[in-house]
Amino acid sequence: MDFQLSEEHLMVQKMVRDFVQKEVKPVIQEWDRKQEMAPFILPRMAELGILGINIPVRYGGQGFDYITLGLVCEELEAGDSPLRVVMSVHMGLNSMALLQWGTEEQKQKFLTPQATGEKYACFGLTEPGAGSDVAGMKATARREGDEYVLNGEKMWISLASKAHHALIVARTNPDADPHDGLSAFIVELDRKGITTGDIHGKLGMRAGSTGYIAMQDVRVPVENRLGEEGEGFKIAMSCLDNGRYTVAAGATGLIRASLDASVKYSHERKAFNKEIGQFQLVQQKIAYMVQQYETSRLLYLKAGWLKNQGVRNTRETSLAKWYATDASFDAASEAIQVHGAYGYSDEYDVERYLRNSKGGVIYEGTSEIHQLMQAGYALGYRKDADLRCELPAYDAEYWQAEG
């Protein structure tokens, strides 16, 4: 494994960091207080090419590798978590699923406009009564000739009210094993029978879009089905492998932001006639943040490297997501402790970091789910299922070719 970032990696990293520092940071507090996504965010990310950063050029993307995707997510969440959430749902959970499972026609119809940023995408898996228990979902898709009729509700869906396309998982065979009776569909959200809306009053992620998708007799053509009928559970789990990778990388950025804020404040704040950074218990908190950042970064880079090689990485990505999100919550909490009373005020970013960090230990597999996964692998109880379509390894010549 080569830990040296390429010139292309560093170029993209700097571009995203500049975007966050110059365009997002000055206004993010305002939009967090409004509990709204700033209207310039999605168009600007599209303009910068971020929304198709690791999609092949032939499908409208930028042709960079999976490591680049991780670096982008780290930089985005160092500014504000909802920025990275855009990448998790639009890229990790939707576009990369199309790259992995889609037919050529589906890639041309859906992936290309998503990669260019002409269209935004989301992922409809969670329901009001089904989160970690994916097999317990109630949404249905009944086939009628050349169409499926979808009914049900998806909840806690990021970009639900902003997206043009959704990857929806629904039950097509109620009599089959719960894991075998699911199928996946790419659904245009302007279809008759679909209602979307936003959820407000969230603890964190306030400057982002979170909502619901309600479906009543929504007719979707068979050619919009992703994969074969009955492959929905496998497709959903492969989507989570990609989404969790973006979450791990993003949480690493949140740790770095907490560390940077704490170091800065430790030099500025004085107590007992000296900088608080000179006190050993403050140094201990700083040291743990350094440890958490470096460890989290190594874990997500390893997962990204495996993706580049075309090696299955469910276990490694799960570990990276679990560790980094738990560590980001700890780092953000300690950052508030370093700031003292000022950390309790939204005049300082660390207050927002803590609220945002709590989401990371819940979505895309709770910390408890990932603990069980890691124990299952170690004990030999858990084995990765074979997939008909694996995520393609990164091939620079193919990724960057015009077509």
N, C-alpha and C positions, 0 to 999 in steps of 0.2 A: 504494500500500500504506500503510495506516494503522498506525503502530506503537503507538498509544495503546490500552492494555487497557481494556475496559469495566468498569463496576462489577460486572457478573456474573463476568467473568474474575477480578477481584481477590478477590471473595467466595469463589469456589471455591478459588483459590490459597491463601488464608488458611486455609480449612477443612482442606485437605489438609496444609498445613504444620503446623498445630496438632496434627492427628492424629499426624503423624510425630514431632514434637518431644515431645509429652506422653505418647503411648501406645507408640510403637515404640522410640524411641532409648533409653529407660531399660532395655529388656529385650533388645534385639537382639543384644548381645554374648553373652548366655546362650544364645539359640537358635542363633546361629552356631556356638558351641562344641558344642552338642548335635547339630548337623547336621540340624535339623528345622525345619519351618515352624511358627511359633507358632499354636496352634489358633484364636486369636481373630482372626487377620488377615483371612481371607476373610469371615467373618460381619460383621466390623466394616466392611470396605470395602463390603459389600452394604448395610449399614445406612446408611452415609453417601451412598449413591447413586453411588459411584464406578464400580461395575461396569456401569453403564448410562449413563455421564455424557454421551455424545454420540449416544445412541440416541433417536429420536423418542418423545415422551411416549405416543403411541398404542400403542407396543410396550413400554411399561413403563420407558422410560428417562427421563433428566432433561431432554433436549431442548436441550443445549448444543452449541456448534459444535466443529469439529476443533481450533481453537486451544486451546480449553479442555482437550481431551484431552492435547495437548502439555504444557500447564502442569501438569496433574495428574501426568503421567509425570515431569516435571522434579522436582517436589516429592517424589514417592515415592522416586526413586533418590537424591536428596540424603540420604535416610535410610538406605536399603539397597536394593541392586539387585534382589533377589528381589521386592520390592513392585512395582516397575515391570514385572518379568517377568509378573506376574499380568495386568497391563493388555495387555501385548503379545500373550499367547496368548488370553486370554478375550475381549478386546475387538478388538484389531487383526487377529488372525489368524482369529478365529471369528465373533464377533457382527457385525463390519463386513462380513464375507463374506456373511452371511445378509441383511444390509441391502442389499447390492449385487446378489446373485445369487438370493436366495431367493424362492419363491412366497409369496403372501399366507398360505397355509396353513402353510408352513414358518416364516414369521415369527411367526405366532400360536403355533405348537407349540413352537418352539425358542428364537427370539429373545426373546420376552417374558419367559419365566422366567429367561433369562440376564441380561437387562437389570435385572430386579428383584433379582437375586442369589439367587433361589430355587435356581437351578442354576448350576454352574460349567462352563466349557468349555475345551477345549484343541485342539491342531492337530497332526495326525499326518502329517508329510511325510517327515522324515529317517528313514533306515533304517540298520541296521548297516553296510551297504556302499554307501549312497547319501546323500551330503550335498549338496555343491554340484552334483553331477551328478544333478539331479532326474529327468531322463529315464531314468536307470539304475536306478530303483527296481524291486523284485521283487514287492512285494505285488500280489495279483491280486483282481479282483472278477468273478466269472463269473455271467452272468444265467441264471436258471432261472425262467421264467414271470414272476410278479409280484415276484420277489425277486432279490437279488444274493447270492452266497456269497463272503465275503471271507476270504482267507488271507494271512498274512505277519506281519512284525514291524516296529514303529516304535520308534525309539531316540532318546534324548535329548529326550524329550517333557516339557516343563514342565507341571505339574499332572496328569500322567498318572494318578496314584493318588488325586487329589482331585476330578477333573472328573466330571460326569455325562454330558456330550456331548463327542464328538470330531469334528472335521472331518478325515476320512480320505481321502487321495488314493491310488488304486490303479489297476492296469492292467486295463482292460476289453477291450482288443484287442491281443493279443500280436503280430499280424501287421502292425499299422499302424506308421507312423513313430513312434519313441519319444515324440515330443512330442505326437502326436495320439491315442495309444492310452490316455490316462489319463482317469479320471473322478473326481469328488469326491462324498463321501457324508457326511451327518450321522449319526453312529452313537451310539446310547445305550450307554454302557460297562457296563451291567448285562446286556447280551445274552449268551446262552449262547455259549460258545466264546471269550470274551474274558478275558484275564488281564493285569493291570497290576501294576507293582511300582516300587520306588524304586531310584535309583542313589546310592550313598554314596561317600565318599572323593574328592569333587570338590575342585579347587583353590579355587574360589570358589562363590558362590551357595549357600552351605551352609545358610542359613536359608530356603531355598526348596525347592520340590518338583520334582525332575527324575526321570524314570523311563522306562518302556517300556510298549508296548501290544502284546501278542501275540494274534493272531487265528487261530482254527482253525475253519473251516467256520461262520463267523458269518453268519447270515441277516439281511439288511437289506431292507425293502420298497423297491420302486422309488420310491415317493413320498419317500423319504429322500435320493434322489440330488439333489445341488445342481447346477443347470444341466443342460445336455444331456450325453449320453454323448459322450466325446471332448473335453470342454472342461476337463478336470481341470488340464492344465498352465496354461492361461490363468487359471483360477480361483486356482491356487496362486500364480502370479506377482502377481496383483492383491492377494491376501492379504499377500504379502511387502511390497508397496508400503505397506500400512497398518501392518504390524508394524514395518517399518524406521523408519517415522515415530516410533513410540513409543520405539524404541531410541535414535534420535537425540536426542529430547527428554530421555529418561532419562539418557543419557550426559552431556548438558549439566548436569544436576543433580549428577552425580558430580564433574564438573569444579568446580562451585561449592562442593561440600562439601570438596573437596581444598584449594581456595583459602581458604575460611573457616577451616579447621583450621590451615593454614599461617600465615595472618595472625595468628591468635590465639596460636599457639605462638611466632611471631617476636617478639611483644611480651612474652611470659612468660619466654622463655629468654634468659639473659645469658651472654656469653663475652667475655673481655678487658674486663670492666667496662662493657659496654654491651649493649643489646638486639641479638639477632642480626639483627633486621630492619634495622639500620643498616648491615649489611655489603652491599656492592654485589652480590656473587654470590647472596646470598639474595634481594635485591631483583629480580635478573634472573629468578629462578624465579617469584617472585610476579607479575612483569610478564607473563611468558609465559602463566601461568594466566589472568590477566585477558583477554589477547588470545584465548586458546582458548575461554574462556567466552562472550565477546561474539560471536565469530565463529560458534560452534556454535549459539548462541541465534538469531541472525539466520537461519541456514540452516534450522533446523527451523520457525521462524515463517513463513518464506517458503513452505515446503512445506505448512504448515497453511493458510496463506492461499489457496494454489492449490487445495487440497482444498475449502475453503469456496466457491470460485468454480466448482467443478466442472470444473477444468482438469486434464488428465492431468499427473502429477507424478513419474513413475518416475525420471527423470533427477535432478530436484532432491532427491527423497527419498534416492536412492542417495548423492548427494554429501553430504547432511547426515549420513546414517548413517556413512559412511566417515570423514568428517572428525571428527565428534564422538566416535566410539568410539576412534579412534587418539589423539585429544587427551586423552580421559579416562584412557587408559593412561599417557600421558606425564605428565599432571598428578598422578595418584596416585603415580607413581614419584618425581616431584620432591618431592611432599609428604613422602614417607618420608625423602628426603635432607634436607629442612629439619628434620625431627624427629630426625635422627641415629639413635642407637642406640634411642631410645624408639619411633621409627617402626617398628622391627623387632619390637615387642611388640604383642600383641593387646589390651593395655590402652589403646591409642590406635586410633581409628577408621581412621586412614590405612592401617594394615596390611590391614584388611578391604577398603578401597577398592581397593587394588592387586590383591588376589586377585580381587575381583569384576569389575574392569575388563577383565581378560583375556578374559572370556567375550564381551564386546561386539565384539571384533575377529574373532570366530569365527562366532557364530550369526547367522542371518538374512542370510547372505552374508558371507563372509570379506572382510577388507580387500583381498585380492588380487582377488577377484571384482569388487568395486566399482571398483577401479582399471581393470580391463579394460572394465567398463561405461562408465566416463567417457571412456576413450580411444576406445571404439567410437562413442560419440555424437559426440565431437569430430572424428573422422576420417570420419564419415558411413557407417561400416560397420553401425551399429546403428540400427534404427528400431523404434518401439513398435508392437506388433501391435494391430489393431483389436479391441476387445472388444464382445461383444453387449450387455453390461451394464456401464456405467460407474458408479463410485461417485457417488451423488447429491450435487449441490451442496447447501450448507447453506441452508435456507429457514426462517427463524425462525418464521414463521406456521405452516408445516406441522409443523416439528419439535416445537413446543410445544402443538399442538392435541391435544385429548383423543382425537379419533378422528372 
